Amino acid sequence: MNDIHINMSNVKLKTFFTIAILCVTVWFAINWFFSFQHRSRASAALPTLYFEIENEKQASPGAKINLNIIINPNGTSFTSFDVTFTFGENLTLSNELNLESNILPLENSTVLTKKELSPNSNTIHLQGIKQDGSSIGEAPIRLVQVVFVMKPNSKFPLEFKWKEGAKLDVSNLESKDLTYYGAGNALLSPELNKSQIQKVTIDDNLHNKMIWVARIDGQFTEKEFSELAMYDIVIIEATHGGDGSLTSRGNIQAWHDAAKKLKQLNPKIKIFSYFNVSIIRPYMDQQYFDGGFKDEWYLRSSSGEKVIYNGKPLIHYVDLTNPQFRTWAIRWISSWYALAPYDGVAFDTAVPLTNNATINEISTHKAELWNQGMIDFLSEAKKSFSDKTFFVNGINYPSPDYNLGTYTMLKSNDMIFNERFCIGYEEKTPKNPSEIHSDIDLTIRLMDMGLVVLNKTNYRNWEDPSKNYGNLLLSRFCYAASLMAYRQNRSFYKFGIGYFINKDGSELNQKIPEMDLALGQPLADKYTEPKFLVLMREFINGVVYLNVSGVDMTIELPYNLIQMNGSIMGEKYPANTSITIPRRTALFFLKAK
């Protein structure tokens, strides 16, 4: 009997442990699942909140303005929202006797639970419930419409700005302000009959925008500050803030003042100060000498002479093998962070020594030490400022050997700049087809390494693309090339003439109308190639084709599409229509609803 009791106890004990182990396993599985879900959601893009002017073609003093509030959930499911925004002094609510009547839900499933309007402070606070939140996916959702009137005799721009604290019930939002400069500024393509033109509404900018710029004869103007604040990334060029003379360029206080002003205008903007790692240009980099640069920190030849940079007598290399120089440079850069709200530093000419003449001048061994000094400097900078973002201007040439050395230097950096994307430096025509392919694939390769890529097309012509159709075709072509590799918040683009605002022209004037098309996010990681040398990228709301070849190509359209010329609607094509893409040309389409 005792044996039986003992055996029964053993059975109960085993059963208890089995159940306990099963419960623990289930508990861990559930926690792992929710942890995985959380990590997956955290790694996805934040939901984006933005404005749209629905009837922008009619926007004028005295006219009604329908402002739509839109959320792109980016895959996040939500059931409620809570948002507050302000509107400009040149606007008033349409129905001043019944303020709440100016606010309308745009979908039956949107229920507004709070509408607080404060005309005296031009502020509107909205709360609501999205009843079908569980089914929300990737497509933008128009939640609410607010009806305004533009005050008579008032002027553009119209401004709508989100206040802090906008949120969903499950996630914070990335909120985008709107500064609207009025209709009629879009480029009209010569091929279109004006009587057939219908302007479409711009929902949201697709491609992240960056600009590297300086005003060489003083501080940015108020207008320039307003335009710069609309970029995601601003790099303040070394020449900024002088009086136009060679000896006064590089006014660091002007850098700091510009950074503070831009952060005030757009707290989410990323601002980078400038530091040239490899060289000193006495006519441009006065800040080095103001900061205490010592003569013994120049790189010198075997005979003791300063080593000239690429045959340019006024530019000399610094000696990156000298730890005293590296320590000085890092301490000096660190002093800037207490003076202005920089997000990081742009390290210019952060490239290995490859010029045989230079290597022979200092010896192969010294060149190897110098290249290692570059790697050491970038690593030391990252360790010193782990909370800052660093990028290098280090991809300039297609040589595999050159890029191999550059990749080694990238290990300590977050971003990389390519100033020869699509068109060679100071050239006026696109690269050959294989080089275009290489630029696109290099962008993808760098992003796969974990880097953010800033692609710049430097086209040395001061004419605005909106006034010069040849410039428009080039800018459209190179922007389309950048879209073949585009990833949200991983690649940024700028087409321009250089890095300056001066009497000859402005980098701010080089704008690509197609960058304002609401194509949405890409549906695949990279482009496809439906025909040899014809690249295609499909987005949520549109399709972009790029013919990099030297001959016209005919393709078949996969959907009902509307051809776009900037923000201007062109011809509509039904699915399976054959269309010719001229050589070295890009075509942009929106999907027809």
FENVENJO-V618624 format. One line per field, one symbol per residue. ss: DSSP state (h for helix, s for strand, l for the rest). burial: # if it has 16 or more other C-alpha atoms within 10 Angstrom, else .. Layout:
# FENVENJO-V618624
ss=???
burial=???
This chain:
# FENVENJO-V618624
ss=lhhhhhhhhhhhhhhhhhhhhhhhhhhhhhhhhhhhhhhhhhhlllsssssssllhhhlllllssssssssslllllllsssssssslllssslllllhhhhsssllllsssssssssllllssssssssllhhhllllssssssssssslllllllsssssllllsslllssssllssslllllllllllllhhhlssllllllllssssssssllllllhhhhhhhllllsssslllllllllhhhlllhhhhhhhhhhhhhhllllsssssssllsssllllhhhhhllllhhhslslllllslssllsssssssllllhhhhhhhhhhhhhhhllllllssssslllllllhhhhhhhlhhhhhhhhhhhhhhhhhhhhhllllsssssllllllhhhhhhhhhhhhhllsssslsllsllllllsllhhhhhhhhhhhhhhhhlllsssssssllllllllllhhhhhhhhhhhhhhhlllllllsssssslllsssllsshhhlllhhhhlllllslllllssssllssssssllsssssslllllssssllllsssssllssssssllllsssslllsssssssll
burial=.............................................###########..###..#########################.#####....#..#####...###....#.#..#########..#..#.#.############....#.#####...###..#.#######..#....###.........#.####.###############.....#.#################...#####.##########..#.###############.#####....#...#####....####.....########..##..##..#..##..##############....##.##...##..#############.....#########.....##.##..##.##############....####.###.######.##...#########.######..#.#################..############....#################...##.....#################...#...#.############..#.......##.########..
